[in-house]
Amino acid sequence: MGAWGYDLFQSDNDLDIVSEMTDDAGLYELEKKAIAKAKEAGDSDAEDQFYYSLYGSSHPDVVRHHLDSGVLVDLITKKKAKMLAPSSEYDFFRDPCYELLLLGACAMGLGCTLPSDHLNMLRKVYTEGGLMPGALRQMRKALFGPDGFTNGVPYDFESKGLLETANSMDDDDHKPGASGFVGMNVIGPGGFFGTGMGNSSTSPVIKELRAQHAKPNACGGCGVKAQQSGAALLQCAKCKHRRYCSSACQKKHWKVHKKVCDPTFY
């Protein structure tokens, strides 16, 4: 699975994931109903007028309304749970962090309302899912600004499609090969055939989030269930999620935990 650029939505893999999530969101079924209704009204070109998708939809307002009805929150919850599942369940062909990031990008592009806890999660993990260099810059700007994403306002990531990319190429820099074609493919992101950008299987940030989620009542530093005296574990004063057997264990673990210490995550 190749790519024609380093930005979001510039690879077959991205578009395949978007298609699957579009189906999970019930948008293809919604599209069928819209086409059927238009045909009943006598519109013979109905099938050419309706394309509901998380990316590049013909009716973004309809899609946004559908997602904001609770569908988006449900999708986010499922993708987040997949990302936080034990590392033994990691899918090397579909990085769960990458999927979560792509879902967030689709939602921002449509101008959906993203819960604050999800936006905070994206800000913590956007560097951990194997995004390409251009996609990283796009997500950083969308999440942190300037002129970043605002709930309810469609955000333009300015990613070029395949044809637009081909038409904008500099002829002097991209000469046709022996076969007569101009090569544009780079290694696709988001899975086993990755880009060297890393992924969530090796990310210390994702590892900490998974451990925090799977063992909330164990010491984040050494894994014990109580202090040496038998007293209950100490609680992280900031996030209220991580627990420790001693201040020494907490200080030692802080270099990892500080990256995800946020009370809104769960």
N, C-alpha and C positions, 0 to 999 in steps of 0.2 A: 504494500500500500504506500504509494508515493505522495508527494505534495508538490505544489507549484509555487510555494512561498513559505515564509517563516511566521506568518501571522495566523490569527485565529481563523477558522473556517477555510483554510487553504490546503486541505488535504482530503483525500477520499475517506480516511479514517474519521475525521471530524464530521463529515457529512453523513457517514454511516451511523455514527453515534447519535447525531441529531435526529436522523430518521427513526431510530429505535425509540428515542425518548419522545418523539412526536406521537408515535403509536401508543406508548405507555400513557401519555397524557390524554388519550382519547380523541385526538384531533383529526385523525383520518376518518373515524366514525362520524365525527361532527361534520366533516367535509362532505361525506356521502349524503348525509341528511340535507345539507344545504343544496347540493346538486339536485337531489330528488325533488325538493320543494320548488326549485327554480324551473325544473322540467315540467312539473305539474302546472306551473304558471305560464307555460308555453315558450320558455326560453330554450331554444334548440342548441345554443352555444354554452350551456351551463357548465359542461365539463371543462371548458377552457377558461372559465372565469373564477373558479374556486380552487385555491390551493392553500390549505391550512398547514402550517409548519412552525416549528419553534424558530426557524431561521429562513428568511426570504418568503414569508407568507404573503399571499395576495390580499388578505384581509387582516392586517396586524391588530386592529382594534377588537375584532371578534376573538382572535386568539388570546389577546391580553385579558379580555373580560373573562374568558373561560378559565385561564390560568389563575387569575386573581380570585376566582370563586372558591378556592381551596385546593385546586388541583396542583398548583405549583408547590405549596407547602408540603403536600403529600409526597411529591416527587423528591423534594429536597430531603425530607426525612428519610426516605428509602435510600437515596444516594449517600447521605451522611452515615447511615447505619452500615452500608456496604463498605465505606471507607474505614470505619472504626471497627470492623470485624477483625478477628484474630488474623495475624499475618499468615497463618497456615491456609487461610481461605483466599489469599491474594490471587487475583486473576492476571497473569502476566500478559494476556492478550488485550485486556481492557483495564487500564489503571483506574481504580475507583476514585482517586483524587482528581485525576484528569477529567473523568466524567462529571464530577461535582463542579469543577471549574467551568466546563463547557456549558453545563446547565445554567450556571450563574451568568455566563456571558450571553446566552440566549435570552434569559429573562431581562437582563439589562438592555439588550438590543430592542426588545419589545416595549420597554418602559413599564414592566411589571412592578408591583410592590414587593420588595424583598424584605423579609423580617430582619430586624437589626442583628439577631444572633447569627443569621446566615451570612450577612455582610461581614460581620466580625470574623467568622470562620474563614471566609474567602481571603480576608486580609492576612490571616495567619498562614494559610496553606497554599497561596497562589504560586509560590516558588517551589513547591514540593511535588508537583504532579507531572513534571516533564514537559512543560510548555516550551515551545520554540522561542528563540530570542525575541522575535517580533511580537509574538503573543504575550510574552512576559511584559514587554513595554506597554502593550495595549491594556493588559489587566491592571498594571500598576497605575496607569493614568486614570482608568475608570474607577478604581477603588480609592485612590488617594488624591486625585486631581493633579494639576489644576484643570478646571472644567471637566470634572469627573461625573460619574453617574449620580442621578437624583431619582428617587422613587417617583414613578408616574410619568417620567419623561424618557422617551426612547433615546437610547445612547448609540451613537454611530461609531463603531470600531474601525470603520474605513478600510475593511479588508477587501481586497480585490478578488473577484471570481476568476476562474480559469481563463475565460476568453478575454476579460479585461486585462489580466496579467500578460497574456500573450500579445495583445494589441499595444501594450505600453512598453514592451521590451525594446531596448536600443539595438538596432540592427548591427551597429559597429561592434558591439560587445558580445553578441550572441549569433555566431555564424552557424548555419546548418551543418550537420555532420554528413558522413558519407551516404547515409540513407536519405538525406534531403530534409530531415526534421531538425528543429531547434530543440535541444534538450532543456527541460525546465524542472525535471523531477529532483527532489531531495528526499531523504529518508523521512517517512511519515512519523508523527508523534503519537503518544498516548498508549503505548503497549509494548509488547515483546520486542518488536522491531523498532526500538526507540532511537533517540537522537543523540544520546550522550549527555542529555540535559538532566539525567537522574529521574527517579520516580519514587512513588510513595513506599515501595518495598524496602528501600534503604534509608528513608528519611527519618532522622531522629525526632523531628517535630511530630510526624504521624505516629511514630512508635510511642511517643509520650502520650499522645491523645488516645491511642488504643489502650495503653496500659491504664491510663486514668479512667477510661470508660469501663474496661473489663474488671479492674480490681480497685474500686473506689474506696474500699475499707482496708487497704494494705498500705504500708509505708512506701512512699514514692521512691525512697532511696534504697532500702534494703528488702522491702517486701514483707516485713513482720506485721502481725495483726494488733500488737499492743506494745506499750513502752516496757522497758525492763522491769519496772515496778509493778506491772500489771495494769496500770492506768490506761485509759483510752488514748488513742493517738492524738497528736496535736493537729490542728486544722490550719491550712493556709489561710491567712487573714484576708487575702485579697480575693481569691476566686472561690473559696469555701468548698472546693472540690478535692484537692489533694491533701493527703494526711501524712504525718511523719512521726517517727518514734522519738525523735530528738531534734533540737535546733541544729546540732552538728550535721545530722543527716539531711535536714532541709537545706542548709547552706551549701552542702556538697552537690545537691541535686538541682539547685537553683539555676545553674547555667543552662540546663535543659528545660526545666519547668517554666522559666520566665518567658519563653517563646510562645507559650500557650496559656499562660495564667490569665484567665478571663472569666468573670462570673456569669457571662451570658451564654457560654458554650452548650450547657446542657439544661 
